[in-house]
Amino acid sequence: MRYKIELCYKGTNYSGWQRQPNAQTVQQILEDSINLIFRDSVEITGCGRTDAGVHAKYYIAHFDSENNYNYISVKKLNNYLPVDIAIFDITPASEDFHARFSAKSRTYEYIISTKKNPFDYGLSLYLPKPLKLDLMNEALLKLLDYSDFTSFSKLHTDVKTNNCKILNAGIKTQDDKIIIYITADRFLRNMVRAIVGTLIEVGRGKLNISDFCKIIESRNRGNAGKSVPADGLFLVNVEY
C-alpha cells in the first residue's frame, strides 16, 4: 500500500529534508522513527528538498509499506518525534501518487520582521529600515514573464534545466511582518532566498525594475543580490 504523509517541521535544527551522510535531516528522523516504532524499514519520498534551516508549514511525502497505518499510527509517531516535527495525517494513496512528481505547484513564503521581537528570532529576517513595497511587488510580478532563473540558482547543482514556471507572486503585510510569497511548478536550489535578497535591493532603492529584469536576463548568479538567511523561509503549500 502507498501512503501519503502530511506533516510540518521547524527546520532550524536540520540540514534540510533529504537524508545525508553525517548530517541530521527530517527524512532521516522520520524514517528512523517509523522503523523503531513499527519495525518497518521504509524509504520516504518527499515533495522536494528544503535547504538547511528552511521550515515547512505544510509538507507532503509518501512511502510504500505492507503495514497498516491510521490515526493511531499518527498519535504514536507524534508522541515519539521531536518537538520540531509534527504529523498531521497518514492516509492511503493511489499507486501512481508521487509526492514529488505528482505535484502541480509549491508555494513558499519569506517573512521579514520590521520590529525587533525575540519570539520572531529564527523564524524571520529582521529589517527595521523601511522598504519600498510597491516597487518590490512590481519586480515580483516581472518574474511571471520569465522562465529561466539561472540568476537565482545555486551554482553547480545537478539539475538538467533552470527553467521554472512562476504562477503567482506578491507581497502581503500583517502587523509588523512583510510576507513575500511565490508559487511555481518547481524551484531551484536557493532560488527563493536569492530572489528575496535581490528584491530587498529593489526595496532599498539600489535597483530599479529595469535592473531587476536585466539580472534575470543575464542568467548570471553573480549579478543577483545576496541570498537572505534560511530563517524566514517557509514551504506553506503543495498542490496536486
C-alpha positions in Angstrom: 0.0 0.0 0.0 1.2 3.5 -0.8 0.7 6.0 2.0 0.7 9.8 1.9 2.1 11.7 4.9 1.1 15.3 5.7 3.5 17.0 8.1 5.2 20.2 9.2 8.5 21.0 10.7 10.7 23.7 12.1 13.9 23.4 10.1 16.3 25.2 12.4 18.0 22.0 13.7 18.1 20.2 10.4 20.2 20.1 7.3 17.1 20.2 5.1 14.6 17.4 4.3 16.8 14.9 2.3 18.8 12.3 4.1 22.6 13.0 4.0 25.7 11.3 5.5 26.9 12.9 8.7 24.0 15.4 8.9 20.7 15.4 10.7 17.7 15.7 8.3 13.9 15.5 8.6 13.7 12.5 6.3 16.3 10.6 8.4 14.4 11.4 11.7 11.1 10.3 10.2 12.4 7.1 8.6 14.3 6.1 11.8 11.2 6.8 13.9 8.9 4.6 11.8 11.5 1.9 11.8 11.9 2.0 15.6 8.2 2.2 16.5 6.6 0.0 13.8 9.6 -2.2 12.9 9.1 -1.0 9.3 12.1 -0.1 7.2 10.5 2.4 4.8 12.1 4.8 2.4 10.1 8.1 2.4 10.0 10.3 -0.7 9.3 14.0 -0.1 7.7 16.6 -2.3 11.1 18.3 -2.7 14.3 19.3 -1.0 14.3 22.1 1.5 17.7 23.7 2.3 19.3 23.6 5.7 17.3 25.7 8.2 14.2 26.1 6.0 10.9 25.4 7.6 7.7 23.7 6.3 4.2 24.6 7.5 2.8 22.0 5.1 4.9 19.2 3.6 3.9 16.1 1.7 5.7 12.8 1.4 4.9 9.2 0.5 6.1 5.7 1.3 5.2 2.1 0.5 4.5 -0.5 3.2 2.7 -3.7 3.9 1.8 -2.4 7.4 -1.5 -0.8 8.2 -1.2 2.9 9.1 -4.0 5.0 10.5 -4.8 7.8 13.1 -3.4 5.6 15.9 -0.1 5.4 14.0 -0.1 9.2 13.7 -0.6 9.6 17.5 2.3 7.1 18.2 4.6 8.9 15.9 3.8 12.3 17.2 4.4 11.1 20.8 7.9 9.9 19.8 9.0 12.6 17.3 11.0 15.6 18.5 9.0 18.8 19.2 10.0 20.4 15.9 8.4 17.8 13.7 4.6 17.0 13.7 2.5 14.7 11.6 -0.9 15.9 10.5 -2.1 12.7 8.9 -1.1 9.4 7.2 -3.6 8.2 4.6 -3.7 5.6 1.8 -2.8 6.9 -1.6 -3.2 5.6 -5.2 -0.4 3.5 -6.5 0.6 6.2 -9.0 0.7 9.0 -6.5 4.2 10.5 -6.2 4.8 13.3 -3.6 7.4 15.0 -5.8 6.4 14.3 -9.4 2.6 14.5 -9.0 2.8 18.0 -7.5 1.5 20.7 -9.8 2.8 23.6 -7.7 4.5 24.6 -4.5 4.2 27.9 -2.6 6.9 29.4 -0.4 6.7 32.4 1.9 9.6 34.6 3.2 8.9 36.5 6.3 10.6 39.9 7.1 10.1 41.4 10.6 10.2 45.2 10.8 10.2 45.3 14.6 12.7 43.6 16.9 11.0 40.7 18.7 12.8 37.8 20.4 9.9 35.5 19.6 10.5 36.0 15.9 14.2 35.1 16.2 15.0 32.1 13.9 11.6 32.5 12.1 12.1 35.7 10.2 14.6 38.2 8.9 14.8 41.4 11.0 14.9 44.5 8.8 13.9 47.7 10.6 14.6 50.2 7.8 11.5 50.9 5.5 11.3 49.2 2.1 9.5 50.4 -1.0 7.0 47.6 -1.1 5.2 48.9 -4.2 8.4 48.6 -6.2 9.2 45.2 -4.7 5.8 43.9 -5.7 6.2 45.3 -9.2 9.5 43.4 -9.5 7.9 40.2 -8.2 5.3 40.4 -11.0 8.0 40.6 -13.6 9.1 37.1 -12.6 5.9 35.8 -14.3 7.4 37.0 -17.7 10.4 34.7 -17.5 11.2 31.0 -17.4 15.0 30.7 -17.0 16.0 31.6 -13.4 19.7 30.7 -13.6 20.5 34.1 -12.0 18.8 32.9 -8.8 20.1 29.4 -8.7 22.8 28.0 -6.5 25.8 27.2 -8.7 27.0 23.7 -9.7 23.7 21.9 -9.0 22.8 18.6 -10.7 19.5 19.8 -12.3 19.1 19.4 -16.1 17.3 22.7 -16.5 16.9 26.0 -14.7 13.5 26.7 -16.2 10.6 27.2 -13.9 7.1 28.5 -14.4 6.1 31.0 -11.7 2.4 31.0 -11.4 1.8 33.7 -8.7 3.9 36.1 -6.7 3.3 39.1 -4.4 3.7 40.8 -1.1 1.3 41.0 1.8 1.7 42.7 5.2 0.5 41.5 8.6 1.1 43.7 11.6 4.9 44.2 11.7 5.6 41.4 9.1 6.3 41.7 5.4 5.4 38.3 3.7 6.8 37.6 0.2 5.0 34.7 -1.5 5.9 32.8 -4.7 4.1 29.9 -6.3 5.8 27.9 -9.0 5.7 24.5 -10.7 9.2 23.9 -9.4 12.0 25.7 -7.6 15.8 25.7 -8.0 18.1 25.3 -5.0 18.4 28.6 -3.1 16.0 30.3 -5.6 13.6 32.0 -3.3 16.3 33.3 -0.9 18.2 34.7 -3.9 15.1 36.4 -5.3 14.2 37.9 -1.9 17.8 39.1 -1.5 17.6 40.9 -4.8 14.1 42.2 -4.1 15.4 43.9 -0.9 17.9 45.8 -3.0 14.9 47.0 -5.1 13.1 47.9 -1.9 16.1 49.9 -0.7 16.2 51.8 -4.0 19.6 50.3 -5.0 18.0 48.6 -8.0 15.1 49.7 -10.3 12.7 47.4 -12.2 14.8 47.5 -15.3 17.9 46.5 -13.3 15.9 43.6 -11.8 14.8 42.4 -15.3 18.4 42.7 -16.6 19.6 40.5 -13.7 17.2 37.7 -14.7 18.1 38.1 -18.4 21.8 37.9 -17.6 21.5 34.3 -16.4 24.4 35.0 -14.1 24.1 34.3 -10.3 26.9 36.9 -9.7 24.6 39.7 -10.8 21.8 39.0 -8.4 21.6 40.0 -4.7 23.0 38.2 -1.7 20.8 35.3 -0.5 18.9 36.0 2.6 19.2 33.6 5.6 17.1 30.5 5.7 15.4 31.5 8.9 12.5 33.4 7.3 11.7 30.8 4.6 8.7 28.5 4.8 7.1 26.0 2.4 3.4 26.7 3.0 1.5 24.7 0.4 1.8 21.9 -2.2 -0.9 21.5 -4.8 -1.7 18.2 -6.7 
